[in-house]
Amino acid sequence: MFEPYLQRWDLVPDGEPFSSLSGHLLPVRARGLPAMLKLSHQPEEMAGAALMAWWDGQGAAAVLAQAGEALLMARA
């Protein structure tokens, strides 16, 4: 499920995957930095990802990449 995005964005898994009510998440490393890859099929979550990207890290986690169901965000 995560593999296409791991390859696309050159990510390295950095923990165990888990699920939430709104999607599937995998801690990763992006260019050596901690990040979180989230996959969601819910339209509200996908719209929320676009909003997070628009906020550009102001008041929300910084979005490193976004494509369809996938959101790559900075991890605290």
C-alpha positions in Angstrom: 0.0 0.0 0.0 2.8 2.5 0.9 5.4 1.1 -1.6 4.5 3.4 -4.6 5.0 6.5 -2.5 8.1 5.2 -0.8 9.7 4.8 -4.2 8.2 8.0 -5.7 9.4 10.3 -2.9 12.6 8.2 -2.0 11.4 7.5 1.5 12.8 5.1 4.1 10.4 3.4 6.6 11.2 4.6 10.2 8.7 2.6 12.3 5.7 0.4 12.2 2.6 1.3 10.1 -0.6 2.0 12.0 -4.2 2.9 11.1 -6.5 5.7 12.4 -10.1 6.3 11.7 -9.2 8.4 8.7 -6.3 6.5 7.1 -3.1 4.5 7.2 0.1 6.0 8.5 3.8 5.1 8.2 6.6 6.9 10.0 9.3 7.5 7.4 12.5 9.4 6.8 12.5 11.9 3.9 16.0 13.1 3.0 17.1 12.0 6.5 14.4 14.0 8.3 11.5 12.4 10.2 8.2 12.5 8.4 4.9 10.8 8.3 3.3 9.3 5.2 -0.5 9.2 5.4 -2.9 7.5 3.0 -6.6 8.2 3.1 -9.5 7.5 0.8 -11.9 9.8 2.5 -12.7 13.0 0.6 -12.6 15.1 3.7 -9.1 14.0 4.6 -7.9 14.6 1.0 -9.3 18.1 1.1 -7.7 18.6 4.5 -4.3 17.6 3.0 -4.8 20.3 0.3 -5.6 22.9 3.0 -2.5 21.8 5.0 -0.3 22.3 1.9 -1.9 25.8 1.4 -1.1 26.7 5.0 2.5 25.9 4.2 3.5 24.9 7.8 1.7 27.9 9.5 -0.3 26.4 12.3 -0.1 22.8 11.0 2.6 20.2 10.1 4.5 21.2 7.1 3.5 19.3 3.9 6.5 17.9 2.1 4.6 16.3 -0.7 1.0 15.5 -1.7 -0.5 13.4 -4.4 -4.1 12.1 -4.5 -4.7 9.9 -1.4 -1.1 10.4 -0.1 0.2 13.1 2.2 3.8 13.4 3.3 4.1 15.7 6.3 6.8 16.7 8.7 6.9 14.5 11.9 7.3 16.1 15.3 
